[in-house]
Amino acid sequence: MSKKKYYAVARGHTPGIYKEWYGENGAEIQIQSFSDALYKGFSTIEDAETWLTNPEIPSKKLQPEPKPPENPVTSEVLLYTDGACIGNPGPGGYGLVLLYGTHRKELSGGFRQTTNNRMELIACIVGLRALKRKCSVTLYSDSQYVVNAICKGWIKRWQSKNWMLNSGKERRNTDLWKQLLNLCKIHEVRFVWVRGHAGNPENERCDQLATHAASQPDLPPDIIYEDSKSTSGVQK
């Protein structure tokens, strides 16, 4: 059965041909609460126009198409991320490239004292936060720390232990992992590892952005990292 693309309303609030069933510009609203409404769906506009000139009484009412899901995925996005640190710990930066169709967006930033792992995570977080609606995202990172934690299920084990190490101390970067997981509940995210400095142009661009951001003067503090460092020693 061919999919109906046009809806002809012979008797309704505003008779005519409509390209949608639902919505304020759709056919459904034209026949709601209209006594003895007459309408039919067609796969071509020519058939709809022909029927509308001499409509027959249908044997049964047109069955409307199923309503779309409440929160459909509306966009397919590619997200490339990278983090850099001058020393580890030291001044750090992140860079990312978002690609959606013909659209491209680059973002970067840095902190005066942080770690490479934190910059890798923050690049992912900033990239996902930049999306304005639910998206299907393929996220490329050269950080095995990030990709393996998700893809190999390490993160589930960490959560099951309430983010605590066997030593009784809290696992590093818990604040960022929690943010990343919350964003993965909003978007459909697939993590893919790419080898760094291996000629991938977008990965190389992210590295340039991150390295440049890390070298800037007067960078803001990575407050959570600096607080944890002062109480528990150096982290990576």
DRENPA-3360 file (N, C-alpha, C; in nm, 2 decimals, always signed):
BEGIN
1 = MSKKKYYA = +0.08/-0.12/+0.00/+0.00/+0.00/+0.00/+0.09/+0.12/+0.00 ~ +0.06/+0.22/-0.09/+0.14/+0.34/-0.10/+0.11/+0.43/+0.01 ~ +0.21/+0.50/+0.06/+0.19/+0.60/+0.17/+0.11/+0.72/+0.12 ~ +0.01/+0.76/+0.20/-0.07/+0.87/+0.17/+0.01/+1.00/+0.20 ~ +0.01/+1.09/+0.09/+0.09/+1.21/+0.11/+0.00/+1.33/+0.10 ~ -0.12/+1.32/+0.05/-0.22/+1.43/+0.03/-0.35/+1.39/+0.09 ~ -0.42/+1.49/+0.15/-0.54/+1.47/+0.22/-0.64/+1.57/+0.16 ~ -0.75/+1.52/+0.09/-0.85/+1.60/+0.03/-0.97/+1.61/+0.13;
9 = VARGHTPG = -1.01/+1.73/+0.16/-1.12/+1.75/+0.25/-1.23/+1.82/+0.17 ~ -1.34/+1.74/+0.14/-1.45/+1.79/+0.07/-1.55/+1.86/+0.15 ~ -1.58/+1.81/+0.27/-1.66/+1.88/+0.37/-1.58/+1.89/+0.50 ~ -1.56/+2.01/+0.54/-1.49/+2.04/+0.66/-1.49/+2.19/+0.69 ~ -1.41/+2.23/+0.79/-1.40/+2.37/+0.82/-1.35/+2.45/+0.71 ~ -1.24/+2.40/+0.64/-1.19/+2.47/+0.53/-1.16/+2.36/+0.42 ~ -1.25/+2.33/+0.33/-1.22/+2.23/+0.23/-1.10/+2.26/+0.15 ~ -1.03/+2.16/+0.10/-0.91/+2.17/+0.02/-0.82/+2.05/+0.03;
17 = IYKEWYGE = -0.70/+2.07/-0.02/-0.60/+1.96/-0.02/-0.49/+2.00/+0.07 ~ -0.45/+1.90/+0.16/-0.35/+1.93/+0.26/-0.24/+1.82/+0.25 ~ -0.12/+1.87/+0.28/+0.00/+1.78/+0.26/+0.03/+1.71/+0.39 ~ -0.03/+1.75/+0.50/-0.01/+1.69/+0.63/-0.14/+1.65/+0.69 ~ -0.13/+1.55/+0.78/-0.25/+1.51/+0.85/-0.26/+1.58/+0.99 ~ -0.15/+1.58/+1.07/-0.15/+1.64/+1.20/-0.09/+1.79/+1.18 ~ -0.12/+1.86/+1.29/-0.07/+2.00/+1.30/-0.17/+2.10/+1.26 ~ -0.13/+2.23/+1.28/-0.22/+2.34/+1.25/-0.24/+2.36/+1.11;
25 = NGAEIQIQ = -0.15/+2.31/+1.02/-0.17/+2.32/+0.88/-0.21/+2.19/+0.82 ~ -0.26/+2.09/+0.90/-0.29/+1.96/+0.86/-0.44/+1.94/+0.84 ~ -0.48/+1.83/+0.78/-0.62/+1.80/+0.75/-0.70/+1.77/+0.87 ~ -0.64/+1.70/+0.97/-0.71/+1.66/+1.09/-0.79/+1.77/+1.15 ~ -0.73/+1.88/+1.17/-0.80/+1.99/+1.24/-0.92/+2.04/+1.16 ~ -0.92/+2.02/+1.03/-1.03/+2.07/+0.94/-1.16/+1.98/+0.96 ~ -1.14/+1.86/+1.01/-1.26/+1.77/+1.02/-1.30/+1.75/+1.16 ~ -1.22/+1.79/+1.26/-1.25/+1.78/+1.40/-1.38/+1.86/+1.43;
33 = SFSDALYK = -1.47/+1.79/+1.50/-1.60/+1.85/+1.55/-1.68/+1.90/+1.43 ~ -1.66/+1.85/+1.31/-1.74/+1.89/+1.20/-1.83/+1.78/+1.16 ~ -1.96/+1.80/+1.18/-2.06/+1.70/+1.15/-2.06/+1.66/+1.01 ~ -2.05/+1.52/+0.99/-2.06/+1.46/+0.85/-1.95/+1.51/+0.76 ~ -1.83/+1.52/+0.82/-1.71/+1.55/+0.74/-1.68/+1.45/+0.63 ~ -1.63/+1.50/+0.52/-1.60/+1.41/+0.41/-1.45/+1.43/+0.37 ~ -1.37/+1.33/+0.37/-1.23/+1.35/+0.34/-1.17/+1.21/+0.30 ~ -1.05/+1.22/+0.24/-0.98/+1.10/+0.19/-0.84/+1.13/+0.16;
41 = GFSTIEDA = -0.75/+1.02/+0.18/-0.61/+1.04/+0.16/-0.57/+0.98/+0.03 ~ -0.46/+1.04/-0.04/-0.42/+0.99/-0.17/-0.26/+1.00/-0.17 ~ -0.21/+0.92/-0.26/-0.06/+0.91/-0.27/-0.01/+1.02/-0.37 ~ -0.10/+1.07/-0.46/-0.06/+1.18/-0.55/-0.16/+1.29/-0.55 ~ -0.11/+1.41/-0.58/-0.19/+1.53/-0.57/-0.30/+1.52/-0.69 ~ -0.26/+1.46/-0.80/-0.35/+1.45/-0.91/-0.48/+1.37/-0.87 ~ -0.46/+1.26/-0.80/-0.57/+1.18/-0.76/-0.66/+1.26/-0.66 ~ -0.59/+1.33/-0.57/-0.66/+1.41/-0.47/-0.75/+1.52/-0.54;
49 = ETWLTNPE = -0.69/+1.59/-0.64/-0.77/+1.69/-0.71/-0.89/+1.63/-0.79 ~ -0.86/+1.51/-0.85/-0.97/+1.45/-0.93/-1.09/+1.41/-0.83 ~ -1.05/+1.35/-0.72/-1.16/+1.31/-0.62/-1.23/+1.43/-0.57 ~ -1.16/+1.54/-0.55/-1.22/+1.66/-0.49/-1.33/+1.72/-0.58 ~ -1.31/+1.70/-0.71/-1.41/+1.76/-0.80/-1.54/+1.68/-0.80 ~ -1.54/+1.55/-0.76/-1.66/+1.47/-0.76/-1.64/+1.37/-0.65 ~ -1.64/+1.41/-0.52/-1.61/+1.31/-0.41/-1.72/+1.21/-0.39 ~ -1.68/+1.09/-0.37/-1.78/+0.98/-0.34/-1.78/+0.97/-0.19;
57 = IPSKKLQP = -1.89/+0.91/-0.14/-1.90/+0.88/+0.00/-1.82/+0.76/+0.04 ~ -1.71/+0.78/+0.12/-1.63/+0.66/+0.15/-1.70/+0.56/+0.24 ~ -1.67/+0.43/+0.22/-1.73/+0.33/+0.30/-1.69/+0.34/+0.44 ~ -1.57/+0.39/+0.47/-1.53/+0.41/+0.61/-1.44/+0.53/+0.61 ~ -1.43/+0.59/+0.73/-1.34/+0.71/+0.74/-1.20/+0.67/+0.72 ~ -1.12/+0.77/+0.67/-0.98/+0.75/+0.66/-0.91/+0.72/+0.79 ~ -0.83/+0.62/+0.80/-0.76/+0.60/+0.92/-0.63/+0.69/+0.93 ~ -0.62/+0.77/+1.02/-0.51/+0.86/+1.03/-0.38/+0.79/+1.05;
65 = EPKPPENP = -0.27/+0.85/+1.00/-0.14/+0.79/+1.02/-0.10/+0.80/+1.16 ~ -0.02/+0.70/+1.21/+0.02/+0.70/+1.35/+0.09/+0.83/+1.38 ~ +0.07/+0.88/+1.50/+0.13/+1.00/+1.55/+0.28/+0.98/+1.57 ~ +0.37/+1.07/+1.54/+0.51/+1.05/+1.56/+0.54/+1.04/+1.71 ~ +0.65/+0.98/+1.75/+0.69/+0.97/+1.89/+0.71/+1.11/+1.95 ~ +0.69/+1.11/+2.08/+0.69/+1.24/+2.16/+0.82/+1.31/+2.14 ~ +0.94/+1.24/+2.14/+1.06/+1.31/+2.13/+1.15/+1.25/+2.02 ~ +1.11/+1.27/+1.90/+1.18/+1.20/+1.79/+1.32/+1.26/+1.78;
73 = VTSEVLLY = +1.42/+1.17/+1.73/+1.55/+1.22/+1.70/+1.54/+1.30/+1.57 ~ +1.58/+1.43/+1.57/+1.56/+1.52/+1.46/+1.68/+1.55/+1.38 ~ +1.80/+1.51/+1.43/+1.92/+1.55/+1.35/+2.02/+1.44/+1.36 ~ +2.10/+1.42/+1.26/+2.22/+1.33/+1.26/+2.34/+1.42/+1.26 ~ +2.42/+1.41/+1.37/+2.53/+1.50/+1.39/+2.66/+1.42/+1.41 ~ +2.77/+1.47/+1.36/+2.90/+1.42/+1.38/+2.97/+1.52/+1.48 ~ +3.03/+1.46/+1.58/+3.10/+1.54/+1.68/+3.24/+1.49/+1.70 ~ +3.34/+1.57/+1.67/+3.48/+1.54/+1.69/+3.53/+1.62/+1.81;
81 = TDGACIGN = +3.61/+1.55/+1.90/+3.65/+1.62/+2.02/+3.80/+1.59/+2.05 ~ +3.86/+1.68/+2.12/+4.00/+1.65/+2.17/+4.03/+1.74/+2.28 ~ +4.12/+1.69/+2.37/+4.17/+1.77/+2.48/+4.32/+1.78/+2.48 ~ +4.38/+1.88/+2.54/+4.52/+1.90/+2.54/+4.56/+1.95/+2.67 ~ +4.69/+1.93/+2.72/+4.74/+1.98/+2.84/+4.89/+2.01/+2.83 ~ +4.93/+2.12/+2.87/+5.07/+2.16/+2.87/+5.13/+2.12/+3.00 ~ +5.19/+2.00/+3.00/+5.22/+1.93/+3.13/+5.09/+1.86/+3.17 ~ +5.10/+1.76/+3.26/+4.98/+1.69/+3.30/+4.99/+1.65/+3.44;
89 = PGPGGYGL = +4.94/+1.74/+3.54/+4.85/+1.85/+3.51/+4.93/+1.98/+3.47 ~ +4.85/+2.07/+3.42/+4.90/+2.20/+3.37/+4.79/+2.27/+3.30 ~ +4.82/+2.38/+3.24/+4.72/+2.46/+3.16/+4.66/+2.36/+3.05 ~ +4.53/+2.36/+3.04/+4.47/+2.27/+2.95/+4.37/+2.33/+2.86 ~ +4.34/+2.27/+2.75/+4.24/+2.32/+2.65/+4.16/+2.21/+2.59 ~ +4.04/+2.24/+2.54/+3.96/+2.15/+2.46/+3.92/+2.21/+2.33 ~ +3.90/+2.12/+2.23/+3.85/+2.17/+2.10/+3.75/+2.07/+2.05 ~ +3.66/+2.12/+1.97/+3.56/+2.03/+1.91/+3.51/+2.09/+1.78;
97 = VLLYGTHR = +3.46/+2.00/+1.69/+3.40/+2.03/+1.57/+3.27/+1.96/+1.56 ~ +3.16/+2.04/+1.53/+3.03/+1.98/+1.51/+2.99/+1.99/+1.36 ~ +2.95/+1.88/+1.31/+2.91/+1.88/+1.17/+2.77/+1.83/+1.15 ~ +2.68/+1.91/+1.09/+2.54/+1.87/+1.06/+2.51/+1.91/+0.92 ~ +2.50/+1.81/+0.83/+2.48/+1.85/+0.69/+2.59/+1.94/+0.64 ~ +2.55/+2.05/+0.59/+2.65/+2.15/+0.54/+2.69/+2.25/+0.65 ~ +2.64/+2.23/+0.77/+2.67/+2.32/+0.88/+2.79/+2.27/+0.96 ~ +2.87/+2.37/+1.00/+2.99/+2.34/+1.08/+3.01/+2.44/+1.19;
105 = KELSGGFR = +3.04/+2.39/+1.31/+3.07/+2.47/+1.42/+3.19/+2.43/+1.50 ~ +3.28/+2.52/+1.53/+3.40/+2.49/+1.61/+3.39/+2.56/+1.74 ~ +3.43/+2.49/+1.85/+3.43/+2.55/+1.98/+3.56/+2.51/+2.05 ~ +3.60/+2.60/+2.14/+3.72/+2.56/+2.22/+3.72/+2.65/+2.35 ~ +3.81/+2.61/+2.44/+3.82/+2.68/+2.57/+3.93/+2.62/+2.65 ~ +3.97/+2.68/+2.76/+4.08/+2.62/+2.84/+4.07/+2.66/+2.99 ~ +4.16/+2.60/+3.07/+4.16/+2.63/+3.21/+4.31/+2.64/+3.25 ~ +4.33/+2.71/+3.36/+4.47/+2.74/+3.40/+4.54/+2.62/+3.46;
113 = QTTNNRME = +4.47/+2.53/+3.52/+4.53/+2.41/+3.58/+4.43/+2.30/+3.58 ~ +4.47/+2.19/+3.50/+4.37/+2.08/+3.49/+4.45/+1.96/+3.44 ~ +4.38/+1.86/+3.38/+4.45/+1.74/+3.33/+4.40/+1.71/+3.19 ~ +4.47/+1.63/+3.12/+4.43/+1.59/+2.98/+4.30/+1.52/+2.98 ~ +4.28/+1.42/+3.08/+4.16/+1.35/+3.08/+4.04/+1.44/+3.10 ~ +4.05/+1.54/+3.19/+3.94/+1.63/+3.21/+3.91/+1.71/+3.08 ~ +4.01/+1.75/+3.01/+3.99/+1.82/+2.89/+3.92/+1.74/+2.78 ~ +3.96/+1.61/+2.78/+3.89/+1.52/+2.68/+3.74/+1.51/+2.72;
121 = LIACIVGL = +3.71/+1.49/+2.84/+3.57/+1.48/+2.88/+3.49/+1.61/+2.86 ~ +3.55/+1.72/+2.90/+3.49/+1.85/+2.88/+3.46/+1.88/+2.73 ~ +3.55/+1.84/+2.64/+3.52/+1.86/+2.50/+3.39/+1.79/+2.46 ~ +3.37/+1.67/+2.51/+3.25/+1.59/+2.48/+3.13/+1.66/+2.54 ~ +3.14/+1.71/+2.66/+3.03/+1.77/+2.73/+2.99/+1.90/+2.66 ~ +3.08/+1.99/+2.63/+3.05/+2.11/+2.56/+2.99/+2.09/+2.42 ~ +3.04/+1.99/+2.35/+2.99/+1.96/+2.22/+2.84/+1.92/+2.23 ~ +2.81/+1.83/+2.32/+2.67/+1.78/+2.34/+2.58/+1.89/+2.39;
129 = RALKRKCS = +2.63/+1.98/+2.48/+2.55/+2.09/+2.53/+2.52/+2.19/+2.42 ~ +2.60/+2.19/+2.32/+2.57/+2.29/+2.21/+2.46/+2.25/+2.12 ~ +2.41/+2.13/+2.13/+2.29/+2.08/+2.05/+2.16/+2.14/+2.11 ~ +2.08/+2.20/+2.02/+1.96/+2.26/+2.07/+1.84/+2.17/+2.07 ~ +1.85/+2.05/+2.02/+1.74/+1.96/+2.02/+1.79/+1.82/+2.02 ~ +1.71/+1.72/+2.05/+1.75/+1.58/+2.05/+1.81/+1.54/+1.92 ~ +1.93/+1.48/+1.93/+2.01/+1.44/+1.81/+2.06/+1.30/+1.82 ~ +2.09/+1.24/+1.71/+2.16/+1.12/+1.70/+2.31/+1.16/+1.67;
137 = VTLYSDSQ = +2.40/+1.13/+1.76/+2.53/+1.18/+1.75/+2.63/+1.07/+1.74 ~ +2.72/+1.08/+1.65/+2.84/+0.99/+1.64/+2.96/+1.08/+1.69 ~ +3.01/+1.04/+1.81/+3.12/+1.12/+1.87/+3.25/+1.05/+1.85 ~ +3.34/+1.12/+1.79/+3.48/+1.07/+1.76/+3.58/+1.13/+1.86 ~ +3.65/+1.05/+1.93/+3.75/+1.09/+2.03/+3.88/+1.00/+2.01 ~ +3.99/+1.06/+2.03/+4.12/+0.98/+2.03/+4.15/+0.94/+2.18 ~ +4.06/+0.97/+2.27/+4.09/+0.93/+2.41/+4.03/+0.79/+2.44 ~ +4.12/+0.69/+2.46/+4.07/+0.56/+2.50/+4.01/+0.56/+2.64;
145 = YVVNAICK = +4.05/+0.65/+2.72/+3.99/+0.67/+2.85/+3.84/+0.70/+2.84 ~ +3.81/+0.79/+2.75/+3.66/+0.82/+2.73/+3.59/+0.71/+2.66 ~ +3.64/+0.67/+2.55/+3.57/+0.58/+2.46/+3.55/+0.44/+2.53 ~ +3.66/+0.39/+2.59/+3.66/+0.26/+2.65/+3.57/+0.26/+2.77 ~ +3.56/+0.36/+2.85/+3.48/+0.37/+2.96/+3.33/+0.35/+2.93 ~ +3.29/+0.41/+2.81/+3.15/+0.39/+2.77/+3.13/+0.26/+2.69 ~ +3.22/+0.23/+2.60/+3.19/+0.12/+2.51/+3.23/-0.02/+2.58 ~ +3.32/-0.02/+2.67/+3.35/-0.14/+2.74/+3.28/-0.16/+2.87;
153 = GWIKRWQS = +3.19/-0.07/+2.90/+3.11/-0.09/+3.02/+3.18/-0.05/+3.15 ~ +3.30/+0.01/+3.15/+3.36/+0.05/+3.27/+3.27/+0.14/+3.35 ~ +3.20/+0.23/+3.28/+3.13/+0.33/+3.35/+3.01/+0.27/+3.44 ~ +2.96/+0.16/+3.39/+2.85/+0.10/+3.47/+2.90/+0.04/+3.60 ~ +3.03/-0.01/+3.59/+3.09/-0.07/+3.71/+3.12/+0.04/+3.81 ~ +3.17/+0.16/+3.76/+3.20/+0.27/+3.84/+3.07/+0.32/+3.91 ~ +2.96/+0.33/+3.84/+2.84/+0.37/+3.89/+2.79/+0.28/+4.00 ~ +2.80/+0.15/+3.97/+2.75/+0.05/+4.07/+2.83/+0.05/+4.20;
161 = KNWMLNSG = +2.95/+0.11/+4.20/+3.03/+0.12/+4.32/+3.02/+0.26/+4.37 ~ +2.92/+0.34/+4.33/+2.89/+0.47/+4.37/+3.01/+0.56/+4.35 ~ +3.09/+0.54/+4.24/+3.20/+0.62/+4.20/+3.32/+0.61/+4.30 ~ +3.32/+0.51/+4.38/+3.42/+0.50/+4.48/+3.53/+0.39/+4.44 ~ +3.66/+0.42/+4.47/+3.77/+0.33/+4.45/+3.77/+0.23/+4.57 ~ +3.85/+0.12/+4.55/+3.86/+0.03/+4.66/+3.93/+0.09/+4.78 ~ +4.01/+0.20/+4.75/+4.08/+0.26/+4.87/+3.98/+0.35/+4.95 ~ +3.86/+0.36/+4.90/+3.76/+0.44/+4.98/+3.75/+0.59/+4.93;
169 = KERRNTDL = +3.84/+0.62/+4.83/+3.84/+0.76/+4.78/+3.74/+0.76/+4.66 ~ +3.69/+0.88/+4.63/+3.61/+0.90/+4.51/+3.69/+0.89/+4.39 ~ +3.63/+0.83/+4.29/+3.70/+0.82/+4.16/+3.72/+0.96/+4.09 ~ +3.83/+0.97/+4.02/+3.86/+1.10/+3.96/+3.76/+1.13/+3.85 ~ +3.74/+1.26/+3.84/+3.65/+1.32/+3.73/+3.51/+1.28/+3.74 ~ +3.46/+1.23/+3.85/+3.32/+1.19/+3.87/+3.23/+1.30/+3.83 ~ +3.26/+1.43/+3.86/+3.17/+1.54/+3.83/+3.15/+1.55/+3.68 ~ +3.25/+1.52/+3.60/+3.24/+1.53/+3.45/+3.17/+1.40/+3.40;
177 = WKQLLNLC = +3.20/+1.29/+3.45/+3.13/+1.17/+3.40/+2.98/+1.18/+3.42 ~ +2.94/+1.23/+3.53/+2.79/+1.24/+3.56/+2.73/+1.34/+3.46 ~ +2.80/+1.45/+3.43/+2.74/+1.54/+3.33/+2.73/+1.47/+3.19 ~ +2.84/+1.40/+3.15/+2.84/+1.33/+3.02/+2.72/+1.23/+3.01 ~ +2.71/+1.15/+3.12/+2.60/+1.05/+3.12/+2.46/+1.11/+3.11 ~ +2.44/+1.22/+3.18/+2.31/+1.29/+3.17/+2.28/+1.34/+3.03 ~ +2.39/+1.39/+2.96/+2.37/+1.43/+2.82/+2.34/+1.31/+2.73 ~ +2.40/+1.20/+2.76/+2.37/+1.08/+2.68/+2.23/+1.03/+2.70;
185 = KIHEVRFV = +2.16/+1.07/+2.80/+2.02/+1.04/+2.82/+1.93/+1.12/+2.73 ~ +1.98/+1.24/+2.70/+1.91/+1.33/+2.61/+1.93/+1.30/+2.47 ~ +2.05/+1.27/+2.43/+2.08/+1.24/+2.29/+2.12/+1.09/+2.27 ~ +2.11/+1.05/+2.15/+2.15/+0.91/+2.12/+2.30/+0.93/+2.07 ~ +2.39/+0.88/+2.16/+2.53/+0.91/+2.13/+2.61/+0.77/+2.11 ~ +2.68/+0.77/+2.00/+2.77/+0.65/+1.97/+2.91/+0.70/+1.98 ~ +2.99/+0.64/+2.06/+3.13/+0.68/+2.08/+3.22/+0.59/+1.99 ~ +3.31/+0.66/+1.92/+3.40/+0.59/+1.82/+3.54/+0.65/+1.85;
193 = WVRGHAGN = +3.64/+0.55/+1.87/+3.78/+0.59/+1.89/+3.84/+0.61/+1.76 ~ +3.92/+0.72/+1.75/+4.01/+0.74/+1.63/+4.15/+0.76/+1.68 ~ +4.24/+0.72/+1.60/+4.38/+0.73/+1.64/+4.43/+0.88/+1.63 ~ +4.49/+0.94/+1.73/+4.53/+1.08/+1.72/+4.65/+1.10/+1.64 ~ +4.66/+1.21/+1.57/+4.77/+1.25/+1.49/+4.80/+1.15/+1.38 ~ +4.69/+1.10/+1.32/+4.70/+0.99/+1.22/+4.64/+1.04/+1.08 ~ +4.62/+1.17/+1.07/+4.58/+1.23/+0.94/+4.43/+1.25/+0.93 ~ +4.35/+1.22/+1.03/+4.21/+1.25/+1.03/+4.20/+1.41/+1.04;
201 = PENERCDQ = +4.15/+1.47/+0.93/+4.15/+1.62/+0.93/+4.07/+1.68/+1.05 ~ +3.96/+1.62/+1.08/+3.88/+1.69/+1.19/+3.94/+1.66/+1.33 ~ +4.00/+1.55/+1.35/+4.07/+1.52/+1.47/+4.19/+1.61/+1.48 ~ +4.26/+1.64/+1.37/+4.38/+1.73/+1.37/+4.33/+1.87/+1.40 ~ +4.22/+1.91/+1.35/+4.16/+2.04/+1.37/+4.13/+2.06/+1.52 ~ +4.07/+1.96/+1.58/+4.03/+1.96/+1.72/+4.16/+1.98/+1.81 ~ +4.27/+1.91/+1.77/+4.39/+1.92/+1.84/+4.45/+2.06/+1.83 ~ +4.44/+2.12/+1.72/+4.49/+2.26/+1.70/+4.41/+2.35/+1.79;
209 = LATHAASQ = +4.28/+2.33/+1.79/+4.19/+2.42/+1.88/+4.22/+2.40/+2.02 ~ +4.24/+2.28/+2.07/+4.27/+2.25/+2.21/+4.40/+2.30/+2.25 ~ +4.50/+2.28/+2.17/+4.64/+2.32/+2.20/+4.65/+2.48/+2.20 ~ +4.58/+2.54/+2.11/+4.58/+2.69/+2.11/+4.51/+2.74/+2.23 ~ +4.40/+2.68/+2.27/+4.32/+2.73/+2.39/+4.41/+2.71/+2.52 ~ +4.48/+2.60/+2.53/+4.56/+2.58/+2.64/+4.67/+2.68/+2.66 ~ +4.72/+2.74/+2.55/+4.83/+2.83/+2.56/+4.79/+2.98/+2.58 ~ +4.66/+3.00/+2.59/+4.61/+3.14/+2.61/+4.64/+3.19/+2.75;
217 = PDLPPDII = +4.66/+3.32/+2.77/+4.68/+3.38/+2.90/+4.55/+3.40/+2.98 ~ +4.57/+3.41/+3.11/+4.45/+3.44/+3.19/+4.34/+3.34/+3.18 ~ +4.37/+3.21/+3.18/+4.27/+3.11/+3.17/+4.19/+3.10/+3.30 ~ +4.06/+3.07/+3.30/+3.99/+3.05/+3.42/+4.03/+2.93/+3.50 ~ +3.99/+2.92/+3.62/+4.02/+2.80/+3.70/+3.92/+2.68/+3.67 ~ +3.98/+2.56/+3.67/+3.89/+2.44/+3.67/+3.87/+2.42/+3.82 ~ +3.76/+2.48/+3.87/+3.74/+2.49/+4.02/+3.74/+2.35/+4.09 ~ +3.66/+2.26/+4.03/+3.65/+2.13/+4.10/+3.78/+2.06/+4.10;
225 = YEDSKSTS = +3.86/+2.07/+3.99/+3.99/+2.00/+3.99/+4.08/+2.06/+4.09 ~ +4.09/+2.20/+4.09/+4.18/+2.26/+4.18/+4.14/+2.24/+4.33 ~ +4.01/+2.23/+4.36/+3.97/+2.20/+4.50/+4.01/+2.06/+4.53 ~ +3.99/+1.96/+4.44/+4.02/+1.82/+4.47/+4.17/+1.80/+4.48 ~ +4.25/+1.88/+4.40/+4.40/+1.87/+4.41/+4.45/+1.92/+4.54 ~ +4.39/+2.02/+4.60/+4.44/+2.08/+4.72/+4.41/+1.98/+4.84 ~ +4.31/+1.90/+4.82/+4.27/+1.81/+4.93/+4.32/+1.67/+4.92 ~ +4.35/+1.62/+4.79/+4.38/+1.48/+4.78/+4.51/+1.46/+4.69;
233 = GVQK = +4.58/+1.57/+4.65/+4.70/+1.55/+4.58/+4.67/+1.56/+4.43 ~ +4.78/+1.54/+4.35/+4.77/+1.55/+4.20/+4.68/+1.44/+4.14 ~ +4.60/+1.48/+4.05/+4.52/+1.39/+3.97/+4.55/+1.40/+3.83 ~ +4.52/+1.29/+3.75/+4.53/+1.29/+3.61/+4.40/+1.25/+3.54;
% end
